Amino acid sequence: MITRKEFLQGIPAILSTSFLVALVNACSPGGVVLRASSQEGKVIIPTASLPPSGDTGTYTRVYIDNQTNPVFVYRDAKGSLTAVLGTCTHKGCGVKKTPSGFECPCHGSEYSLHGEVTRGPASQSLRTYAVLENRETAEFEYGEGQ
């Protein structure tokens, strides 16, 4: 049996940087937060960081290059991956993920999980990207300013 003193002495090793990053990611609403770069118009992310098949309740937030708002990558009910740019089409504010879609905290626009406007003032859908998934990576086309 481990003593209280031995347990407390082991805490610094447990609280390593990688452990803290994993803990923060696991506790964040989407589960995982990634940083990625757009290389020749494509964003490539590891499949292991994406919601598993059959899990339609979680998503991955991907921050690309120096963009302020993330791209949300999630699985739809059919198991396909979809990427939605988290920038409101009304005035460019960052949208928040909700259980049923996305909401803009600035002016109240709401969008479905597929980025379609369900409540204005926005009149255009969020930008979406088709995601191609293979065994180790997933990728989507991404252009700056989109």
PyMOL commands that set and color helices and strands:
alter all, ss='L'
color gray80, all
select helices_A, chain A and resi 4-14+17-27+47-49
alter helices_A, ss='H'
color red, helices_A
select strands_A, chain A and resi 31-36+38-39+42-46+59-64+71-75+81-85+96-98+101-103+110-112+117-119+128-130+132-133+137-141
alter strands_A, ss='S'
color yellow, strands_A
deselect
rebuild
show_as cartoon
